[in-house]
Amino acid sequence: MEHFSRLTTRDVELLFILSDSSRRGILTAARIRDLIHELNLHIKREAVVISRLQGDLDPEISEEVKRQNLTFAGVIPTDEEVYRYDLEGRPTFQLPTESKAVQAARRIFEEYIH
C-alpha cells in the first residue's frame, strides 16, 4: 500500500489483493480496493486471493467476498513447506513445483495472466 499511497506506483495491469480467510481480512481487502480507487490509480484489474487457507473456504467468507463486490481469484492453502523455508531463511521462490502453495498460485496466475 505504501507505493500506492505515495503515488510511486500508478499504473498496474493486474493487482492481487491478499487476504486471510477471516471476515476482517475480506473487509480489509475491500478497503484496500476502495483506497486504490479513491487515489485515482490506473489499475486495470484487481482480484482477491485468500492465502494460508486451512481446509475448505467457509461459505460465509465466500458470501462476504460477494457482498463486498470483490473479484475472487482463488485460494492458496496453508503449506508447511512455506513455513519451513521461512524458518530456514530460504526464499520462497525456490519452493519445489510440488508445493501445494506453488501449485495453487500457478493456477491463479495462469487463469488471470491470459
Residue frames as qw, qx, qy, qz and C-alpha x, y, z in Angstrom:
[[0.000, 0.885, 0.466, 0.000, 0.00, 0.00, 0.00],
 [0.359, -0.680, 0.065, 0.635, 2.90, 2.36, 0.59],
 [0.320, -0.012, 0.563, 0.761, 3.73, 2.52, -3.12],
 [0.030, 0.643, 0.657, 0.393, 0.13, 3.39, -3.90],
 [0.271, -0.868, -0.353, 0.219, -0.36, 5.94, -1.11],
 [0.349, -0.603, 0.220, 0.682, 2.88, 7.73, -2.07],
 [0.615, 0.732, 0.103, -0.274, 1.76, 7.56, -5.70],
 [0.159, -0.602, 0.695, 0.359, 5.04, 5.96, -6.76],
 [0.169, 0.097, 0.935, 0.297, 3.08, 3.20, -8.49],
 [0.404, 0.336, 0.141, -0.839, 0.20, 4.49, -10.58],
 [0.696, 0.332, -0.366, -0.521, -0.29, 2.09, -13.48],
 [0.356, -0.226, 0.897, -0.134, -0.93, -1.57, -12.76],
 [0.440, 0.071, -0.707, -0.549, -2.24, -4.17, -15.18],
 [0.751, -0.329, -0.533, -0.208, -3.34, -6.70, -12.52],
 [0.123, -0.504, 0.574, -0.634, -3.34, -6.30, -8.75],
 [0.658, -0.279, -0.699, -0.013, -3.81, -9.26, -6.46],
 [0.343, -0.595, 0.327, -0.649, -5.01, -8.25, -3.00],
 [0.500, 0.020, -0.848, 0.175, -4.09, -10.95, -0.49],
 [0.557, -0.478, 0.173, -0.657, -6.28, -11.75, 2.48],
 [0.073, -0.105, 0.961, -0.247, -6.59, -14.43, 5.08],
 [0.277, -0.333, -0.818, -0.378, -9.86, -16.33, 5.38],
 [0.116, -0.445, -0.641, 0.614, -11.42, -14.09, 8.03],
 [0.137, 0.855, 0.490, 0.098, -14.28, -11.65, 7.62],
 [0.250, -0.875, 0.066, 0.409, -11.99, -8.88, 8.85],
 [0.456, -0.260, 0.579, 0.624, -9.45, -9.83, 6.19],
 [0.309, 0.521, 0.678, 0.417, -12.09, -9.59, 3.45],
 [0.047, -0.948, -0.298, 0.103, -13.26, -6.20, 4.76],
 [0.373, -0.688, 0.299, 0.546, -9.64, -5.03, 4.72],
 [0.438, 0.086, 0.673, 0.590, -9.23, -6.24, 1.14],
 [0.174, 0.781, 0.555, 0.226, -12.34, -4.26, 0.17],
 [0.211, -0.926, -0.052, 0.307, -10.96, -1.18, 1.90],
 [0.455, -0.373, 0.497, 0.639, -7.66, -1.54, 0.02],
 [0.343, 0.432, 0.680, 0.484, -9.62, -1.75, -3.24],
 [0.005, -0.916, -0.400, -0.013, -11.60, 1.35, -2.28],
 [0.358, -0.776, 0.151, 0.497, -8.46, 3.30, -1.35],
 [0.459, -0.064, 0.598, 0.654, -6.88, 2.46, -4.68],
 [0.202, 0.666, 0.608, 0.382, -9.96, 3.80, -6.46],
 [0.204, -0.932, -0.225, 0.201, -10.01, 6.94, -4.26],
 [0.428, -0.587, 0.331, 0.603, -6.40, 7.65, -5.22],
 [0.605, 0.726, -0.022, -0.327, -7.40, 7.55, -8.90],
 [0.334, -0.458, 0.759, 0.321, -4.74, 5.00, -9.72],
 [0.648, 0.396, -0.402, -0.512, -4.82, 3.22, -13.05],
 [0.375, -0.173, 0.903, -0.118, -5.48, -0.36, -12.01],
 [0.443, 0.110, -0.609, -0.648, -6.91, -2.30, -14.95],
 [0.782, -0.260, -0.498, -0.268, -7.96, -5.37, -12.91],
 [0.147, -0.456, 0.705, -0.523, -7.89, -6.38, -9.28],
 [0.807, -0.190, -0.492, -0.266, -8.76, -9.63, -7.56],
 [0.501, -0.617, 0.480, -0.372, -8.60, -11.00, -4.05],
 [0.685, 0.186, -0.701, 0.065, -6.61, -14.12, -3.21],
 [0.713, -0.610, 0.172, -0.300, -7.16, -15.86, 0.11],
 [0.511, 0.481, -0.678, 0.218, -3.92, -17.28, 1.39],
 [0.037, 0.258, -0.838, 0.480, -2.96, -19.71, 4.12],
 [0.735, -0.160, -0.091, -0.652, -6.34, -21.40, 3.97],
 [0.131, -0.184, 0.950, -0.216, -6.73, -24.44, 6.19],
 [0.359, 0.360, 0.839, -0.195, -9.39, -26.79, 4.89],
 [0.226, 0.574, 0.637, 0.461, -12.28, -25.55, 2.79],
 [0.007, 0.192, -0.014, 0.981, -13.35, -21.95, 2.36],
 [0.114, 0.410, 0.730, -0.534, -16.22, -21.15, 4.70],
 [0.179, 0.611, 0.652, 0.412, -19.40, -20.28, 2.75],
 [0.182, -0.903, -0.290, 0.260, -19.82, -17.17, 4.92],
 [0.351, -0.543, 0.318, 0.693, -16.46, -15.88, 3.67],
 [0.285, 0.238, 0.700, 0.610, -17.50, -16.54, 0.07],
 [0.010, -0.815, -0.568, -0.109, -20.67, -14.56, 0.74],
 [0.293, -0.816, -0.048, 0.496, -18.68, -11.70, 2.28],
 [0.369, -0.177, 0.521, 0.749, -16.48, -11.56, -0.82],
 [0.130, 0.528, 0.691, 0.477, -19.67, -11.20, -2.90],
 [0.187, -0.873, -0.419, 0.168, -21.19, -8.61, -0.52],
 [0.330, -0.702, 0.155, 0.611, -18.02, -6.53, -0.83],
 [0.643, 0.752, 0.055, -0.133, -18.18, -6.82, -4.63],
 [0.255, -0.669, 0.645, 0.268, -14.66, -8.26, -4.80],
 [0.781, 0.411, -0.415, -0.220, -13.43, -10.35, -7.67],
 [0.765, -0.443, 0.462, -0.069, -12.38, -13.68, -6.20],
 [0.421, 0.634, -0.619, -0.194, -9.27, -15.17, -7.84],
 [0.847, 0.008, -0.531, -0.003, -8.82, -18.26, -5.65],
 [0.671, -0.707, 0.193, -0.114, -7.11, -19.65, -2.59],
 [0.478, 0.513, -0.667, 0.252, -3.60, -20.64, -1.65],
 [0.835, -0.454, -0.297, -0.091, -3.67, -23.35, 1.03],
 [0.471, -0.771, 0.426, -0.055, -1.52, -23.48, 4.11],
 [0.859, 0.381, -0.311, 0.143, 1.71, -25.16, 3.14],
 [0.750, -0.623, 0.091, 0.204, 4.17, -26.34, 5.77],
 [0.749, 0.181, 0.152, 0.619, 7.00, -26.01, 3.25],
 [0.124, 0.806, 0.079, 0.573, 6.45, -22.25, 3.10],
 [0.578, -0.798, 0.073, -0.154, 6.73, -22.09, 6.88],
 [0.881, -0.253, 0.165, 0.363, 9.84, -24.28, 6.86],
 [0.580, 0.490, 0.123, 0.639, 11.52, -22.19, 4.16],
 [0.136, -0.880, 0.000, -0.456, 10.83, -19.07, 6.18],
 [0.752, -0.647, 0.119, 0.040, 12.32, -20.59, 9.33],
 [0.833, -0.073, 0.245, 0.491, 15.43, -21.57, 7.41],
 [0.074, -0.740, 0.160, 0.649, 15.75, -18.15, 5.78],
 [0.374, 0.061, 0.747, 0.547, 15.30, -19.65, 2.33],
 [0.292, 0.230, -0.162, -0.914, 13.49, -17.66, -0.36],
 [0.634, 0.272, 0.617, -0.379, 10.03, -18.97, -1.13],
 [0.609, 0.622, -0.239, -0.429, 10.58, -18.59, -4.87],
 [0.194, 0.444, -0.872, -0.068, 12.81, -21.67, -4.52],
 [0.678, -0.015, 0.585, -0.444, 9.91, -23.84, -3.32],
 [0.225, -0.043, 0.902, 0.366, 9.56, -27.02, -5.37],
 [0.377, -0.035, -0.453, -0.807, 6.87, -27.19, -8.02],
 [0.443, -0.290, -0.846, -0.060, 5.18, -29.94, -5.96],
 [0.048, -0.135, -0.530, 0.836, 4.45, -27.45, -3.18],
 [0.079, 0.654, 0.751, -0.055, 0.70, -27.02, -2.56],
 [0.027, -0.798, -0.146, 0.584, 1.15, -23.25, -2.37],
 [0.107, -0.390, 0.567, 0.718, 3.15, -23.09, -5.61],
 [0.122, 0.277, 0.882, 0.361, 0.60, -25.22, -7.47],
 [0.045, 0.766, 0.602, -0.220, -2.33, -23.11, -6.26],
 [0.064, -0.737, 0.089, 0.667, -0.57, -19.83, -7.05],
 [0.163, -0.176, 0.723, 0.648, 0.37, -21.09, -10.50],
 [0.137, 0.518, 0.827, 0.169, -3.28, -21.98, -11.24],
 [0.003, 0.853, 0.341, -0.396, -4.39, -18.48, -10.21],
 [0.139, -0.605, 0.358, 0.698, -1.64, -16.76, -12.20],
 [0.206, 0.047, 0.819, 0.533, -2.32, -18.83, -15.31],
 [0.121, 0.678, 0.724, 0.022, -6.01, -18.01, -15.19],
 [0.041, -0.906, -0.230, 0.352, -5.53, -14.28, -14.65],
 [0.282, -0.518, 0.428, 0.685, -2.48, -13.63, -16.80],
 [0.254, 0.153, 0.780, 0.551, -4.07, -14.94, -20.01]]
